[in-house]
Amino acid sequence: MADPIRALLAVILLALTACGPAPERPDGPPPDPGPLLAADAWPAQVVLRQRVTAIWPQGTRGFDAALQRQGDALLLIGLAPFGPPGFVIRHGPGGVEVTNNTGEELPFDPRFMLADVQKAFYPWPADAEALGFEITRRAVDGRLAERVFTPADGASPIRVEYGEAQIDGYPRTVELRNDRFGYRLRIETVEVQPLDGP
């Protein structure tokens, strides 16, 4: 049976693209995705329009998304081809809330997606060890090229690689690789829209 992360990706992507039936639900609770930073730890107030491609041993799927940080909330929005958003995951002071219009129950903890987004785009504090990670950074010509999050529990590290091209100060391409759960995410930012006010 598929592990929780593969089920997460397949259910969302299959539902959004109407490519077929959802996979079986995994047995038991999903593992802990790790800590989430406060939504407003990302100093920018912005909407990033993105194309997300998920790659795992059984296949590849893609969907359009919007990542929005405004005020004290972070929103991750899965954009359906037509009609309302497929899903909205909101992270704010009250915790994590999900609005799901896919017609499928999501058999996962949505904090996994938020945790990946934060590893890719948030600035992480120097004392990240207190949050359960050792973070190493690699720069090329003064540009952040890679961050590696090594969990304190000895699990496989999560690698985030940043492409050289920029769009309005953001990397145009980001690739996150999670060897523990056997998946990769390729995130291409296609539009950046700054937001005003809280």
C-alpha positions as CSV (number, residue, x, y, z in Angstrom):
1,M,0.0,0.0,0.0
2,A,1.2,3.5,-0.8
3,D,2.9,5.5,2.0
4,P,1.2,8.6,3.3
5,I,3.1,11.1,1.2
6,R,2.5,9.2,-2.0
7,A,-1.2,8.9,-1.1
8,L,-1.2,12.7,-0.4
9,L,0.2,13.6,-3.7
10,A,-1.7,11.1,-5.8
11,V,-5.1,11.9,-4.2
12,I,-4.8,15.7,-4.7
13,L,-3.3,15.5,-8.1
14,L,-5.6,12.8,-9.5
15,A,-8.6,14.7,-8.1
16,L,-7.5,18.0,-9.6
17,T,-6.7,16.6,-13.0
18,A,-9.5,13.9,-13.1
19,C,-7.0,11.3,-14.2
20,G,-8.6,8.3,-12.5
21,P,-9.4,6.8,-9.2
22,A,-7.7,7.7,-6.0
23,P,-5.2,5.2,-4.4
24,E,-6.0,3.2,-1.4
25,R,-5.8,4.9,2.0
26,P,-2.7,4.0,3.9
27,D,-3.1,2.1,7.2
28,G,-2.4,3.9,10.4
29,P,-1.6,7.5,11.2
30,P,0.9,9.4,9.0
31,P,4.3,10.3,10.5
32,D,4.8,13.7,12.0
33,P,5.7,16.3,9.3
34,G,7.9,18.2,11.8
35,P,7.5,21.7,13.1
36,L,5.9,24.6,11.2
37,L,7.2,28.1,11.5
38,A,4.8,31.0,12.3
39,A,3.2,32.0,9.0
40,D,4.5,35.5,9.3
41,A,8.1,34.3,9.6
42,W,8.3,34.9,5.9
43,P,8.7,38.7,5.8
44,A,7.2,39.2,2.3
45,Q,3.5,39.7,1.7
46,V,3.0,38.1,-1.7
47,V,1.2,35.7,-3.9
48,L,3.4,33.3,-6.0
49,R,1.6,31.6,-8.9
50,Q,3.2,28.2,-9.4
51,R,3.3,25.0,-11.3
52,V,4.0,22.0,-9.1
53,T,5.1,18.6,-10.4
54,A,5.3,15.7,-8.0
55,I,7.5,12.8,-8.9
56,W,7.6,9.4,-7.1
57,P,8.4,5.8,-8.2
58,Q,4.9,5.1,-9.4
59,G,4.5,8.2,-11.6
60,T,4.4,11.9,-12.1
61,R,1.6,14.4,-11.7
62,G,1.3,18.2,-11.9
63,F,-1.0,20.9,-10.8
64,D,-1.2,24.7,-10.7
65,A,-1.1,26.3,-7.3
66,A,-0.9,29.7,-5.6
67,L,1.1,30.3,-2.4
68,Q,0.0,33.4,-0.5
69,R,1.4,35.0,2.6
70,Q,-0.6,37.9,3.9
71,G,-0.9,39.2,7.4
72,D,-0.6,36.3,9.9
73,A,-1.7,33.6,7.5
74,L,-0.1,31.4,4.8
75,L,-2.4,29.9,2.2
76,L,-1.6,27.1,-0.2
77,I,-4.2,26.9,-2.9
78,G,-4.5,24.0,-5.4
79,L,-6.1,25.5,-8.5
80,A,-8.5,23.3,-10.4
81,P,-8.7,23.6,-14.2
82,F,-12.2,25.1,-14.0
83,G,-14.4,26.4,-11.1
84,P,-13.3,27.0,-7.5
85,P,-9.9,26.0,-6.1
86,G,-9.5,22.3,-5.6
87,F,-8.3,22.8,-2.1
88,V,-7.1,25.6,0.3
89,I,-4.8,24.9,3.2
90,R,-4.6,27.8,5.6
91,H,-1.9,28.1,8.3
92,G,-2.5,30.9,10.9
93,P,-2.4,31.6,14.6
94,G,-5.4,29.3,15.1
95,G,-3.6,26.3,13.5
96,V,-4.1,24.6,10.1
97,E,-7.5,24.6,8.3
98,V,-8.4,22.8,5.1
99,T,-11.1,23.5,2.6
100,N,-11.4,20.6,0.2
101,N,-13.4,20.8,-3.0
102,T,-11.8,17.8,-4.8
103,G,-14.6,15.4,-3.9
104,E,-12.0,13.1,-2.3
105,E,-11.1,12.7,1.3
106,L,-7.5,13.6,1.8
107,P,-5.8,10.7,3.7
108,F,-2.9,12.8,5.1
109,D,-1.9,15.5,7.4
110,P,-2.0,18.7,5.3
111,R,0.9,20.0,7.4
112,F,3.2,17.9,5.1
113,M,2.5,20.3,2.2
114,L,3.0,23.4,4.4
115,A,6.2,21.9,5.8
116,D,7.6,21.4,2.3
117,V,6.6,25.0,1.3
118,Q,8.3,26.4,4.3
119,K,11.5,24.4,3.7
120,A,11.5,25.7,0.1
121,F,10.6,29.4,0.6
122,Y,10.9,30.5,4.2
123,P,14.0,31.9,5.9
124,W,15.0,29.5,8.6
125,P,16.5,30.7,11.9
126,A,20.1,30.0,12.8
127,D,19.0,28.0,15.8
128,A,17.0,25.5,13.7
129,E,18.4,22.7,15.8
130,A,15.9,23.7,18.4
131,L,13.2,22.9,15.8
132,G,14.6,19.4,15.2
133,F,16.9,20.0,12.1
134,E,20.5,20.8,11.3
135,I,20.5,23.0,8.2
136,T,23.4,23.3,5.9
137,R,23.5,25.9,3.1
138,R,25.4,26.0,-0.1
139,A,25.9,29.2,-2.1
140,V,27.1,29.8,-5.6
141,D,28.3,33.3,-6.5
142,G,26.5,34.7,-3.5
143,R,23.2,33.0,-4.5
144,L,21.6,30.4,-2.3
145,A,21.8,27.2,-4.4
146,E,20.9,24.5,-1.8
147,R,19.6,23.9,1.7
148,V,19.8,20.5,3.3
149,F,17.5,19.8,6.3
150,T,18.9,16.9,8.4
151,P,16.4,15.7,11.0
152,A,17.8,15.2,14.5
153,D,16.2,11.7,14.6
154,G,18.7,10.5,12.0
155,A,16.1,10.2,9.2
156,S,17.2,10.9,5.6
157,P,17.8,14.6,4.9
158,I,15.4,16.8,2.8
159,R,17.2,18.6,0.1
160,V,16.0,21.8,-1.5
161,E,17.8,23.0,-4.7
162,Y,17.3,26.5,-6.2
163,G,17.7,27.3,-9.8
164,E,19.8,30.2,-11.0
165,A,17.0,32.0,-12.8
166,Q,15.0,34.6,-10.8
167,I,11.6,36.1,-11.1
168,D,11.1,39.3,-9.1
169,G,13.7,38.2,-6.6
170,Y,12.4,34.7,-6.2
171,P,14.0,31.5,-7.7
172,R,12.1,30.5,-10.8
173,T,12.6,26.8,-10.1
174,V,12.9,25.0,-6.8
175,E,13.3,21.2,-6.4
176,L,12.6,19.5,-3.1
177,R,13.7,15.9,-2.6
178,N,12.5,13.8,0.3
179,D,14.4,10.5,0.2
180,R,12.7,9.2,3.4
181,F,9.3,9.1,1.6
182,G,10.6,8.7,-1.9
183,Y,9.2,11.8,-3.7
184,R,10.4,15.0,-5.3
185,L,8.6,18.2,-5.9
186,R,9.5,20.6,-8.7
187,I,8.0,24.0,-8.2
188,E,8.2,26.6,-11.0
189,T,7.1,30.1,-10.0
190,V,5.5,31.8,-13.0
191,E,4.2,35.0,-11.5
192,V,4.9,37.1,-8.4
193,Q,2.3,39.6,-7.1
194,P,3.2,41.7,-4.1
195,L,0.4,42.4,-1.6
196,D,-0.3,45.6,0.3
197,G,-1.1,46.0,3.9
198,P,-1.6,43.4,6.7
